[in-house]
């Protein structure tokens, strides 16, 4: 979810490390989030999605960013 504080570089790094996106794919998702307010990082089974959301929030908090990651049922 877009915010006015989390850097684009941090979002790309999260997409690469947590969601295993290539650098090019991570940049494209980050730009979608920046322009549209949100983007899709992947489709996962519920338990894996929950773990990834928690990991994103933990990494963001540790880095001092308010980045939010949501999970939705498909």
BELVENTA-V449159 format. One record per pair of residues at least 24 apart in sequence whose ideal C-beta (glycine too) atoms are under 8 Angstrom apart, sorted by the first residue. I is the first residue (numbers start at 0). J is the second residue. Records with the same first field share a line. If there is no record, write none. Layout:
I->J, J
This chain:
0->32, 36, 37, 66, 67, 68, 69
1->32, 33, 35, 36, 37
2->64, 65, 66, 67
4->64, 65
5->59, 64, 65, 66
6->64
7->33
9->59, 62, 64, 66
10->66
13->55, 58, 59, 66
14->40
16->58
17->51, 54, 55, 58
18->51
37->69
40->68
42->73
45->70
